[in-house]
Amino acid sequence: MTTEQTNKQDLLLDVGATCHIPMKIRDKAIVFRCSHVWTGSSVISNVEQTMPTIFIGIIDETYPESLWNDHLDRFKKLFTICDNTFMELKLCPSRKDGGRVDHFKLSADVAKALDMLNQTSNLCGLRFVRLGTSSSPAMEEASESLIRGWDVSFDKKCVQFVSLGDSDDSQWLKFTYSLCIRQVCFELQFFNTNDYNIHGFLEFNNQKKEIAKQIKKALIQAMNDQAQKAPN
């Protein structure tokens, strides 16, 4: 086989390959490690540190506002969140607009959250709590915009993402991975509350999770049925 034929064969093999393998890795990669959960209640040099929390998600028929408020109150107790250190970014798709998100309202909410973030002193990080069962590119865009607009040095941009396990984590994990690899934030912590038992210890019990999901589904259906029966 001639050199030209070999080169053509190598090219065909490369074009027909099912995965991409670069010739060399020149840029950075992600390092995973375990650490204690950031609570935002640390004290450094006798100065109390705070961690503002952004609750972000979609309210729809699968996740009504009553459930949002219940989860919000429970998270405020879990992390001892004060009323002046959290913001809610509720995405409420309109049926009249084909389920589209009101980007004008979302933009105003992001601007308000940025003001809160940049006016709060002694921050030890920024927390995002994803609520709801649905997802939207607008959630990722709003989250990244807040991190980029956070007026602190890069080495202080420590971000925590919390998931409730109500929806697939794969998209959220891919998003957080991209934030790190593109150096939008310096350090990132991710955890799913569904992976812990009531006492706070890791417990990967798929059967228990499935039962919990079925119970939650039944509760949401009951709420929706009650809302439809209620007089206008």
SULMOGI-V503812 format. One record per helix or strand. SS is the DSSP state (h for helix, s for strand). FROM is the first residue (numbers start at 1). TO is the last residue. Records with the same first field share a line. If there is no record, write none. Layout:
SS=FROM-TO, FROM-TO
This chain:
h=3-15, 65-78, 83-85, 103-119, 137-149, 154-156, 170-181, 193-195, 206-229
s=43-44, 47-48, 50-58, 60-60, 63-63, 86-91, 94-94, 100-100, 123-131, 158-163, 187-192, 196-196, 202-202
